[in-house]
Amino acid sequence: MRYLFIIGCSGCGKTTLAEKLESLRPRKFNRLVQYTARPMRHTESEGIEYNFITQDKFNELDATGKLTAVVKEEFAPAYYGTPIDNLKLTKINIVVVSIEGLLDALNKLEEKDTAHVLFIYDVAIPEGKREARCFFQEEKYSSIVLNKLAKRVNLIKITHAQLKEIRNEDAGLLKFIKENNV
């Protein structure tokens, strides 16, 4: 199984990037929509941002080994997890994750699996909002953990500004992905 885990602070463009990659190369990429046991926000749609389920259903899926990239502590009481039933053998499975979800997924990988981790850092968010949501601390912690995992995964780092430059230019985005052996 091949994976592209996309990690970065909330609001940095992880899901937008995943959607873009899948739309540009649908034969190559499979974007996975996570389950969550939190209430739907007014800006969200079922099956687009997340699949919304009850906490009991989430716990059942997790207990029976049907989820990967499980997050139960990082954003408690909200739970997140990626359904393994939707993984595709013939594609690179894109999973948008937090650090807890990434660690869970890596612990569940098989030896023959290939993991790429795209870390979006130096997120440009207005200072007050960035400080209030502790983005700097989240980013710093993620960076430390990811550097420790660099021997186990293909770690790709991109600043938020660099991502914004190439995200809307199809050729530039595809070139970046190819240059990083994804």
Backbone as JSON Lines, residues from 0, in Angstrom:
{"i":0,"aa":"M","n":[0.84,-1.17,0.0],"ca":[0.0,0.0,0.0],"c":[0.9,1.24,0.0]}
{"i":1,"aa":"R","n":[0.48,2.25,-0.74],"ca":[1.24,3.5,-0.8],"c":[0.4,4.62,-0.19]}
{"i":2,"aa":"Y","n":[1.07,5.49,0.57],"ca":[0.39,6.56,1.28],"c":[1.08,7.9,1.07]}
{"i":3,"aa":"L","n":[0.28,8.94,1.05],"ca":[0.75,10.31,1.16],"c":[-0.01,10.92,2.32]}
{"i":4,"aa":"F","n":[0.67,11.11,3.44],"ca":[0.07,11.75,4.61],"c":[0.36,13.24,4.51]}
{"i":5,"aa":"I","n":[-0.67,14.05,4.63],"ca":[-0.5,15.51,4.59],"c":[-0.78,16.03,5.99]}
{"i":6,"aa":"I","n":[0.21,16.74,6.55],"ca":[0.11,17.23,7.92],"c":[0.47,18.71,7.96]}
{"i":7,"aa":"G","n":[-0.18,19.43,8.86],"ca":[0.08,20.85,9.04],"c":[-1.01,21.42,9.93]}
{"i":8,"aa":"C","n":[-0.85,22.66,10.33],"ca":[-1.83,23.3,11.21],"c":[-3.2,23.41,10.55]}
{"i":9,"aa":"S","n":[-4.19,23.52,11.37],"ca":[-5.56,23.69,10.9],"c":[-5.65,24.92,10.0]}
{"i":10,"aa":"G","n":[-6.32,24.75,8.87],"ca":[-6.54,25.88,7.98],"c":[-5.4,26.17,7.02]}
{"i":11,"aa":"C","n":[-4.39,25.3,6.94],"ca":[-3.23,25.59,6.08],"c":[-3.4,25.1,4.65]}
{"i":12,"aa":"G","n":[-4.49,24.39,4.36],"ca":[-4.73,23.96,2.99],"c":[-4.52,22.48,2.72]}
{"i":13,"aa":"K","n":[-4.49,21.66,3.78],"ca":[-4.25,20.22,3.62],"c":[-5.33,19.57,2.75]}
{"i":14,"aa":"T","n":[-6.58,19.8,3.1],"ca":[-7.68,19.16,2.37],"c":[-7.77,19.7,0.95]}
{"i":15,"aa":"T","n":[-7.58,20.98,0.77],"ca":[-7.59,21.58,-0.56],"c":[-6.51,20.95,-1.43]}
{"i":16,"aa":"L","n":[-5.33,20.75,-0.86],"ca":[-4.23,20.12,-1.6],"c":[-4.58,18.68,-1.96]}
{"i":17,"aa":"A","n":[-5.14,17.94,-1.02],"ca":[-5.52,16.55,-1.29],"c":[-6.55,16.47,-2.41]}
{"i":18,"aa":"E","n":[-7.55,17.34,-2.36],"ca":[-8.58,17.37,-3.41],"c":[-7.97,17.71,-4.76]}
{"i":19,"aa":"K","n":[-7.06,18.66,-4.76],"ca":[-6.42,19.1,-6.01],"c":[-5.6,17.97,-6.63]}
{"i":20,"aa":"L","n":[-4.82,17.27,-5.81],"ca":[-4.01,16.16,-6.33],"c":[-4.89,15.07,-6.92]}
{"i":21,"aa":"E","n":[-5.97,14.74,-6.22],"ca":[-6.87,13.7,-6.72],"c":[-7.55,14.13,-8.02]}
{"i":22,"aa":"S","n":[-7.94,15.4,-8.1],"ca":[-8.61,15.86,-9.32],"c":[-7.64,15.93,-10.51]}
{"i":23,"aa":"L","n":[-6.37,16.26,-10.25],"ca":[-5.38,16.33,-11.33],"c":[-4.95,14.95,-11.82]}
{"i":24,"aa":"R","n":[-4.85,14.01,-10.91],"ca":[-4.38,12.66,-11.24],"c":[-5.25,11.6,-10.56]}
{"i":25,"aa":"P","n":[-6.51,11.46,-10.99],"ca":[-7.42,10.5,-10.33],"c":[-6.97,9.05,-10.45]}
{"i":26,"aa":"R","n":[-6.18,8.74,-11.45],"ca":[-5.69,7.35,-11.58],"c":[-4.52,7.09,-10.63]}
{"i":27,"aa":"K","n":[-3.89,8.15,-10.15],"ca":[-2.73,8.0,-9.28],"c":[-3.09,8.16,-7.8]}
{"i":28,"aa":"F","n":[-4.0,9.1,-7.5],"ca":[-4.29,9.44,-6.12],"c":[-5.7,9.07,-5.69]}
{"i":29,"aa":"N","n":[-5.83,8.66,-4.44],"ca":[-7.1,8.33,-3.82],"c":[-7.2,9.11,-2.51]}
{"i":30,"aa":"R","n":[-8.0,10.17,-2.51],"ca":[-8.18,10.97,-1.28],"c":[-9.2,10.29,-0.39]}
{"i":31,"aa":"L","n":[-8.8,10.06,0.84],"ca":[-9.68,9.39,1.8],"c":[-10.4,10.42,2.67]}
{"i":32,"aa":"V","n":[-11.7,10.25,2.82],"ca":[-12.5,11.13,3.67],"c":[-12.63,10.46,5.03]}
{"i":33,"aa":"Q","n":[-12.21,11.17,6.06],"ca":[-12.2,10.62,7.41],"c":[-13.6,10.55,8.01]}
{"i":34,"aa":"Y","n":[-13.72,9.66,8.99],"ca":[-14.88,9.66,9.89],"c":[-14.58,10.61,11.02]}
{"i":35,"aa":"T","n":[-15.61,11.24,11.56],"ca":[-15.46,12.01,12.78],"c":[-16.7,11.83,13.63]}
{"i":36,"aa":"A","n":[-16.49,11.88,14.93],"ca":[-17.58,11.74,15.88],"c":[-17.91,13.09,16.51]}
{"i":37,"aa":"R","n":[-17.62,14.15,15.8],"ca":[-17.99,15.48,16.28],"c":[-19.16,16.0,15.46]}
{"i":38,"aa":"P","n":[-19.86,17.0,15.98],"ca":[-20.98,17.55,15.22],"c":[-20.52,18.23,13.92]}
{"i":39,"aa":"M","n":[-21.36,18.2,12.92],"ca":[-21.07,18.85,11.64],"c":[-21.17,20.37,11.83]}
{"i":40,"aa":"R","n":[-20.22,21.08,11.25],"ca":[-20.27,22.55,11.26],"c":[-21.15,23.02,10.11]}
{"i":41,"aa":"H","n":[-21.67,24.23,10.23],"ca":[-22.6,24.74,9.21],"c":[-21.95,24.89,7.84]}
{"i":42,"aa":"T","n":[-20.64,24.93,7.78],"ca":[-19.93,25.08,6.5],"c":[-19.56,23.73,5.88]}
{"i":43,"aa":"E","n":[-19.89,22.64,6.54],"ca":[-19.47,21.31,6.09],"c":[-20.63,20.53,5.47]}
{"i":44,"aa":"S","n":[-20.26,19.55,4.65],"ca":[-21.24,18.66,4.02],"c":[-20.82,17.22,4.27]}
{"i":45,"aa":"E","n":[-21.8,16.37,4.51],"ca":[-21.56,14.95,4.72],"c":[-20.82,14.35,3.52]}
{"i":46,"aa":"G","n":[-19.75,13.62,3.81],"ca":[-19.01,12.93,2.76],"c":[-18.03,13.79,1.99]}
{"i":47,"aa":"I","n":[-18.03,15.09,2.24],"ca":[-17.09,15.98,1.55],"c":[-15.89,16.25,2.47]}
{"i":48,"aa":"E","n":[-16.11,16.97,3.56],"ca":[-15.03,17.21,4.51],"c":[-14.8,15.98,5.39]}
{"i":49,"aa":"Y","n":[-15.9,15.41,5.88],"ca":[-15.86,14.24,6.77],"c":[-17.11,13.41,6.55]}
{"i":50,"aa":"N","n":[-17.05,12.16,7.06],"ca":[-18.23,11.34,7.23],"c":[-18.56,11.42,8.72]}
{"i":51,"aa":"F","n":[-19.73,11.92,9.04],"ca":[-20.11,12.15,10.43],"c":[-20.83,10.93,10.99]}
{"i":52,"aa":"I","n":[-20.3,10.4,12.1],"ca":[-20.88,9.22,12.74],"c":[-20.96,9.46,14.24]}
{"i":53,"aa":"T","n":[-21.69,8.59,14.93],"ca":[-21.78,8.71,16.39],"c":[-20.5,8.22,17.04]}
{"i":54,"aa":"Q","n":[-20.31,8.62,18.28],"ca":[-19.12,8.17,19.02],"c":[-19.16,6.66,19.22]}
{"i":55,"aa":"D","n":[-20.35,6.1,19.43],"ca":[-20.47,4.64,19.58],"c":[-20.03,3.92,18.3]}
{"i":56,"aa":"K","n":[-20.48,4.42,17.15],"ca":[-20.1,3.81,15.87],"c":[-18.6,3.95,15.64]}
{"i":57,"aa":"F","n":[-18.05,5.12,15.97],"ca":[-16.61,5.34,15.85],"c":[-15.85,4.31,16.68]}
{"i":58,"aa":"N","n":[-16.25,4.16,17.95],"ca":[-15.56,3.22,18.84],"c":[-15.67,1.79,18.33]}
{"i":59,"aa":"E","n":[-16.82,1.44,17.74],"ca":[-17.01,0.1,17.17],"c":[-16.05,-0.13,16.0]}
{"i":60,"aa":"L","n":[-15.95,0.85,15.09],"ca":[-15.05,0.73,13.95],"c":[-13.6,0.64,14.4]}
{"i":61,"aa":"D","n":[-13.24,1.45,15.4],"ca":[-11.87,1.44,15.91],"c":[-11.55,0.11,16.58]}
{"i":62,"aa":"A","n":[-12.45,-0.39,17.4],"ca":[-12.24,-1.64,18.13],"c":[-12.12,-2.84,17.2]}
{"i":63,"aa":"T","n":[-12.75,-2.77,16.04],"ca":[-12.7,-3.9,15.09],"c":[-11.61,-3.72,14.03]}
{"i":64,"aa":"G","n":[-10.73,-2.72,14.21],"ca":[-9.59,-2.55,13.31],"c":[-9.95,-2.0,11.95]}
{"i":65,"aa":"K","n":[-11.04,-1.27,11.85],"ca":[-11.49,-0.75,10.56],"c":[-11.07,0.7,10.32]}
{"i":66,"aa":"L","n":[-10.25,1.24,11.22],"ca":[-9.78,2.62,11.08],"c":[-8.27,2.68,11.19]}
{"i":67,"aa":"T","n":[-7.7,3.64,10.5],"ca":[-6.3,3.99,10.67],"c":[-6.23,5.5,10.88]}
{"i":68,"aa":"A","n":[-5.08,6.0,11.26],"ca":[-4.9,7.43,11.52],"c":[-5.91,7.92,12.55]}
{"i":69,"aa":"V","n":[-6.07,7.14,13.61],"ca":[-7.07,7.44,14.64],"c":[-6.56,8.54,15.56]}
{"i":70,"aa":"V","n":[-7.46,9.51,15.83],"ca":[-7.16,10.62,16.73],"c":[-8.27,10.65,17.78]}
{"i":71,"aa":"K","n":[-7.87,10.42,19.04],"ca":[-8.85,10.46,20.12],"c":[-8.48,11.46,21.22]}
{"i":72,"aa":"E","n":[-7.21,11.79,21.31],"ca":[-6.76,12.66,22.4],"c":[-6.46,14.09,21.97]}
{"i":73,"aa":"E","n":[-5.91,14.23,20.79],"ca":[-5.41,15.54,20.35],"c":[-6.5,16.61,20.28]}
{"i":74,"aa":"F","n":[-7.69,16.22,19.85],"ca":[-8.78,17.18,19.72],"c":[-10.02,16.76,20.52]}
{"i":75,"aa":"A","n":[-9.79,15.97,21.59],"ca":[-10.9,15.46,22.41],"c":[-11.81,16.6,22.83]}
{"i":76,"aa":"P","n":[-13.11,16.35,22.81],"ca":[-13.8,15.08,22.67],"c":[-14.1,14.68,21.22]}
{"i":77,"aa":"A","n":[-13.58,15.43,20.25],"ca":[-13.79,15.08,18.84],"c":[-12.84,13.95,18.46]}
{"i":78,"aa":"Y","n":[-13.35,12.93,17.79],"ca":[-12.55,11.81,17.32],"c":[-12.49,11.85,15.81]}
{"i":79,"aa":"Y","n":[-11.35,11.39,15.26],"ca":[-11.17,11.31,13.82],"c":[-10.5,9.99,13.47]}
{"i":80,"aa":"G","n":[-10.83,9.44,12.31],"ca":[-10.19,8.21,11.87],"c":[-10.47,7.98,10.39]}
{"i":81,"aa":"T","n":[-9.57,7.3,9.73],"ca":[-9.66,7.04,8.29],"c":[-10.07,5.59,8.07]}
{"i":82,"aa":"P","n":[-11.14,5.37,7.28],"ca":[-11.6,4.0,7.04],"c":[-10.64,3.23,6.14]}
{"i":83,"aa":"I","n":[-10.21,2.06,6.61],"ca":[-9.28,1.27,5.8],"c":[-9.98,0.59,4.63]}
{"i":84,"aa":"D","n":[-11.29,0.45,4.7],"ca":[-12.04,-0.15,3.58],"c":[-11.9,0.65,2.29]}
{"i":85,"aa":"N","n":[-11.57,1.93,2.41],"ca":[-11.48,2.79,1.24],"c":[-10.08,2.9,0.66]}
{"i":86,"aa":"L","n":[-9.11,2.2,1.25],"ca":[-7.76,2.21,0.71],"c":[-7.72,1.49,-0.63]}
{"i":87,"aa":"K","n":[-6.9,1.99,-1.55],"ca":[-6.75,1.4,-2.88],"c":[-5.33,0.91,-3.07]}
{"i":88,"aa":"L","n":[-5.18,-0.35,-3.46],"ca":[-3.87,-0.94,-3.69],"c":[-3.13,-0.31,-4.86]}
{"i":89,"aa":"T","n":[-3.88,0.12,-5.86],"ca":[-3.27,0.59,-7.1],"c":[-3.01,2.1,-7.12]}
{"i":90,"aa":"K","n":[-3.33,2.78,-6.03],"ca":[-3.16,4.24,-5.99],"c":[-2.37,4.66,-4.76]}
{"i":91,"aa":"I","n":[-1.97,5.92,-4.77],"ca":[-1.38,6.52,-3.57],"c":[-2.56,7.07,-2.77]}
{"i":92,"aa":"N","n":[-2.72,6.54,-1.57],"ca":[-3.82,6.93,-0.7],"c":[-3.45,8.19,0.07]}
{"i":93,"aa":"I","n":[-4.21,9.26,-0.14],"ca":[-3.94,10.53,0.52],"c":[-4.74,10.59,1.81]}
{"i":94,"aa":"V","n":[-4.03,10.79,2.93],"ca":[-4.67,10.88,4.23],"c":[-4.25,12.21,4.87]}
{"i":95,"aa":"V","n":[-5.24,13.07,5.15],"ca":[-4.99,14.32,5.85],"c":[-4.98,13.98,7.34]}
{"i":96,"aa":"V","n":[-3.88,14.3,8.02],"ca":[-3.7,13.85,9.4],"c":[-3.19,14.94,10.32]}
{"i":97,"aa":"S","n":[-3.35,14.68,11.61],"ca":[-2.66,15.44,12.65],"c":[-1.49,14.56,13.1]}
{"i":98,"aa":"I","n":[-0.7,15.03,14.03],"ca":[0.46,14.25,14.47],"c":[0.01,12.96,15.14]}
{"i":99,"aa":"E","n":[-1.05,12.99,15.94],"ca":[-1.54,11.77,16.58],"c":[-2.02,10.76,15.53]}
{"i":100,"aa":"G","n":[-2.75,11.24,14.54],"ca":[-3.23,10.36,13.48],"c":[-2.09,9.76,12.67]}
{"i":101,"aa":"L","n":[-1.07,10.55,12.39],"ca":[0.09,10.05,11.65],"c":[0.79,8.94,12.43]}
{"i":102,"aa":"L","n":[1.02,9.16,13.7],"ca":[1.69,8.15,14.51],"c":[0.88,6.85,14.58]}
{"i":103,"aa":"D","n":[-0.44,6.97,14.7],"ca":[-1.29,5.79,14.7],"c":[-1.17,5.05,13.37]}
{"i":104,"aa":"A","n":[-1.25,5.78,12.27],"ca":[-1.18,5.16,10.94],"c":[0.17,4.48,10.72]}
{"i":105,"aa":"L","n":[1.25,5.13,11.1],"ca":[2.58,4.55,10.9],"c":[2.75,3.27,11.71]}
{"i":106,"aa":"N","n":[2.13,3.22,12.88],"ca":[2.2,2.0,13.7],"c":[1.42,0.84,13.06]}
{"i":107,"aa":"K","n":[0.5,1.16,12.16],"ca":[-0.33,0.13,11.53],"c":[0.16,-0.25,10.13]}
{"i":108,"aa":"L","n":[1.19,0.43,9.63],"ca":[1.7,0.11,8.31],"c":[2.4,-1.24,8.31]}
{"i":109,"aa":"E","n":[2.34,-1.88,7.17],"ca":[3.08,-3.13,7.0],"c":[4.45,-2.8,6.43]}
{"i":110,"aa":"E","n":[5.37,-3.72,6.56],"ca":[6.75,-3.49,6.13],"c":[6.86,-3.1,4.66]}
{"i":111,"aa":"K","n":[6.01,-3.68,3.82],"ca":[6.08,-3.42,2.38],"c":[5.42,-2.09,1.98]}
{"i":112,"aa":"D","n":[4.71,-1.46,2.9],"ca":[4.04,-0.19,2.6],"c":[5.04,0.94,2.41]}
{"i":113,"aa":"T","n":[4.65,1.92,1.61],"ca":[5.46,3.11,1.37],"c":[4.73,4.33,1.91]}
{"i":114,"aa":"A","n":[5.43,5.13,2.71],"ca":[4.81,6.32,3.3],"c":[5.59,7.58,2.95]}
{"i":115,"aa":"H","n":[4.87,8.53,2.38],"ca":[5.38,9.89,2.15],"c":[4.63,10.78,3.12]}
{"i":116,"aa":"V","n":[5.33,11.72,3.74],"ca":[4.7,12.67,4.65],"c":[5.01,14.07,4.15]}
{"i":117,"aa":"L","n":[3.98,14.79,3.78],"ca":[4.12,16.18,3.33],"c":[3.75,17.09,4.49]}
{"i":118,"aa":"F","n":[4.73,17.81,5.0],"ca":[4.56,18.7,6.15],"c":[4.49,20.14,5.68]}
{"i":119,"aa":"I","n":[3.35,20.77,5.91],"ca":[3.17,22.18,5.57],"c":[3.48,22.98,6.84]}
{"i":120,"aa":"Y","n":[4.49,23.84,6.76],"ca":[4.91,24.57,7.95],"c":[5.02,26.06,7.66]}
{"i":121,"aa":"D","n":[5.33,26.82,8.71],"ca":[5.44,28.27,8.62],"c":[4.15,28.85,8.05]}
{"i":122,"aa":"V","n":[3.06,28.45,8.67],"ca":[1.73,28.81,8.19],"c":[1.47,30.29,8.42]}
{"i":123,"aa":"A","n":[1.07,30.96,7.34],"ca":[0.79,32.4,7.4],"c":[-0.65,32.62,7.83]}
{"i":124,"aa":"I","n":[-0.81,32.84,9.12],"ca":[-2.12,33.12,9.71],"c":[-1.94,34.39,10.52]}
{"i":125,"aa":"P","n":[-2.93,35.28,10.53],"ca":[-2.77,36.52,11.3],"c":[-2.29,36.25,12.72]}
{"i":126,"aa":"E","n":[-1.34,37.05,13.18],"ca":[-0.66,36.82,14.47],"c":[-1.61,36.52,15.62]}
{"i":127,"aa":"G","n":[-2.62,37.32,15.84],"ca":[-3.53,37.1,16.97],"c":[-4.2,35.74,16.91]}
{"i":128,"aa":"K","n":[-4.64,35.37,15.73],"ca":[-5.31,34.07,15.55],"c":[-4.32,32.93,15.72]}
{"i":129,"aa":"R","n":[-3.12,33.12,15.2],"ca":[-2.08,32.11,15.31],"c":[-1.73,31.85,16.77]}
{"i":130,"aa":"E","n":[-1.58,32.92,17.53],"ca":[-1.23,32.79,18.95],"c":[-2.38,32.14,19.73]}
{"i":131,"aa":"A","n":[-3.61,32.57,19.46],"ca":[-4.77,32.06,20.19],"c":[-4.94,30.56,19.99]}
{"i":132,"aa":"R","n":[-4.62,30.06,18.83],"ca":[-4.81,28.63,18.54],"c":[-3.53,27.82,18.74]}
{"i":133,"aa":"C","n":[-2.49,28.45,19.26],"ca":[-1.22,27.75,19.58],"c":[-0.59,27.1,18.35]}
{"i":134,"aa":"F","n":[-0.71,27.72,17.18],"ca":[-0.16,27.14,15.97],"c":[1.34,26.96,16.06]}
{"i":135,"aa":"F","n":[2.03,27.93,16.65],"ca":[3.48,27.84,16.73],"c":[3.9,26.59,17.49]}
{"i":136,"aa":"Q","n":[3.27,26.34,18.64],"ca":[3.61,25.17,19.45],"c":[3.27,23.88,18.71]}
{"i":137,"aa":"E","n":[2.11,23.83,18.05],"ca":[1.71,22.64,17.29],"c":[2.71,22.37,16.17]}
{"i":138,"aa":"E","n":[3.09,23.42,15.47],"ca":[4.02,23.29,14.36],"c":[5.4,22.84,14.86]}
{"i":139,"aa":"K","n":[5.85,23.4,15.96],"ca":[7.15,23.05,16.52],"c":[7.15,21.58,16.96]}
{"i":140,"aa":"Y","n":[6.11,21.15,17.66],"ca":[6.03,19.76,18.11],"c":[5.99,18.81,16.91]}
{"i":141,"aa":"S","n":[5.18,19.13,15.91],"ca":[5.09,18.28,14.72],"c":[6.45,18.18,14.04]}
{"i":142,"aa":"S","n":[7.16,19.29,13.95],"ca":[8.47,19.31,13.31],"c":[9.46,18.4,14.04]}
{"i":143,"aa":"I","n":[9.45,18.44,15.36],"ca":[10.35,17.59,16.15],"c":[10.04,16.12,15.9]}
{"i":144,"aa":"V","n":[8.77,15.75,15.98],"ca":[8.38,14.36,15.79],"c":[8.7,13.9,14.37]}
{"i":145,"aa":"L","n":[8.38,14.73,13.38],"ca":[8.62,14.35,11.98],"c":[10.11,14.17,11.69]}
{"i":146,"aa":"N","n":[10.94,15.02,12.26],"ca":[12.39,14.86,12.06],"c":[12.88,13.52,12.62]}
{"i":147,"aa":"K","n":[12.28,13.07,13.71],"ca":[12.63,11.76,14.29],"c":[12.18,10.61,13.4]}
{"i":148,"aa":"L","n":[11.11,10.84,12.61],"ca":[10.56,9.8,11.74],"c":[11.18,9.81,10.34]}
{"i":149,"aa":"A","n":[12.05,10.76,10.07],"ca":[12.56,10.97,8.71],"c":[13.24,9.73,8.11]}
{"i":150,"aa":"K","n":[13.79,8.86,8.94],"ca":[14.43,7.64,8.42],"c":[13.39,6.6,8.02]}
{"i":151,"aa":"R","n":[12.19,6.72,8.54],"ca":[11.14,5.73,8.31],"c":[10.2,6.11,7.16]}
{"i":152,"aa":"V","n":[10.14,7.38,6.85],"ca":[9.23,7.88,5.81],"c":[9.97,8.82,4.88]}
{"i":153,"aa":"N","n":[9.39,9.07,3.72],"ca":[9.9,10.09,2.82],"c":[9.29,11.41,3.29]}
{"i":154,"aa":"L","n":[10.05,12.18,4.06],"ca":[9.56,13.44,4.62],"c":[9.79,14.58,3.63]}
{"i":155,"aa":"I","n":[8.7,15.24,3.28],"ca":[8.72,16.36,2.35],"c":[8.23,17.58,3.1]}
{"i":156,"aa":"K","n":[9.0,18.64,3.12],"ca":[8.61,19.85,3.83],"c":[8.35,20.96,2.81]}
{"i":157,"aa":"I","n":[7.31,21.73,3.06],"ca":[7.0,22.87,2.21],"c":[6.41,23.97,3.08]}
{"i":158,"aa":"T","n":[6.86,25.19,2.86],"ca":[6.28,26.29,3.63],"c":[4.89,26.58,3.08]}
{"i":159,"aa":"H","n":[4.1,27.2,3.9],"ca":[2.76,27.59,3.5],"c":[2.81,28.53,2.29]}
{"i":160,"aa":"A","n":[3.77,29.45,2.3],"ca":[3.91,30.39,1.18],"c":[4.27,29.66,-0.11]}
{"i":161,"aa":"Q","n":[5.18,28.68,-0.03],"ca":[5.55,27.91,-1.22],"c":[4.35,27.12,-1.75]}
{"i":162,"aa":"L","n":[3.59,26.53,-0.83],"ca":[2.41,25.78,-1.23],"c":[1.4,26.67,-1.94]}
{"i":163,"aa":"K","n":[1.18,27.86,-1.4],"ca":[0.23,28.79,-2.02],"c":[0.67,29.17,-3.43]}
{"i":164,"aa":"E","n":[1.98,29.27,-3.65],"ca":[2.5,29.61,-4.98],"c":[2.22,28.52,-6.01]}
{"i":165,"aa":"I","n":[2.36,27.26,-5.62],"ca":[2.22,26.18,-6.6],"c":[0.85,25.52,-6.61]}
{"i":166,"aa":"R","n":[0.06,25.71,-5.56],"ca":[-1.21,24.98,-5.43],"c":[-2.17,25.26,-6.58]}
{"i":167,"aa":"N","n":[-2.2,26.48,-7.06],"ca":[-3.14,26.83,-8.12],"c":[-2.54,26.75,-9.52]}
{"i":168,"aa":"E","n":[-1.29,26.34,-9.59],"ca":[-0.62,26.15,-10.87],"c":[-0.4,24.65,-11.05]}
{"i":169,"aa":"D","n":[-1.25,24.03,-11.85],"ca":[-1.23,22.57,-11.98],"c":[0.14,22.01,-12.31]}
{"i":170,"aa":"A","n":[0.82,22.6,-13.29],"ca":[2.13,22.1,-13.71],"c":[3.14,22.21,-12.56]}
{"i":171,"aa":"G","n":[3.11,23.3,-11.82],"ca":[4.04,23.49,-10.71],"c":[3.79,22.5,-9.58]}
{"i":172,"aa":"L","n":[2.53,22.24,-9.31],"ca":[2.18,21.28,-8.26],"c":[2.62,19.87,-8.66]}
{"i":173,"aa":"L","n":[2.33,19.5,-9.89],"ca":[2.72,18.17,-10.35],"c":[4.24,18.01,-10.41]}
{"i":174,"aa":"K","n":[4.94,19.07,-10.78],"ca":[6.41,19.04,-10.8],"c":[6.94,18.85,-9.38]}
{"i":175,"aa":"F","n":[6.36,19.56,-8.42],"ca":[6.78,19.42,-7.01],"c":[6.57,17.98,-6.53]}
{"i":176,"aa":"I","n":[5.44,17.4,-6.84],"ca":[5.14,16.03,-6.43],"c":[6.13,15.05,-7.07]}
{"i":177,"aa":"K","n":[6.39,15.24,-8.35],"ca":[7.33,14.35,-9.05],"c":[8.75,14.49,-8.5]}
{"i":178,"aa":"E","n":[9.18,15.74,-8.27],"ca":[10.54,15.98,-7.75],"c":[10.74,15.34,-6.37]}
{"i":179,"aa":"N","n":[9.65,15.15,-5.64],"ca":[9.75,14.56,-4.31],"c":[9.4,13.07,-4.31]}
{"i":180,"aa":"N","n":[9.4,12.48,-5.49],"ca":[9.21,11.03,-5.66],"c":[7.92,10.48,-5.11]}
{"i":181,"aa":"V","n":[6.86,11.27,-5.2],"ca":[5.55,10.79,-4.74],"c":[4.85,10.15,-5.93]}
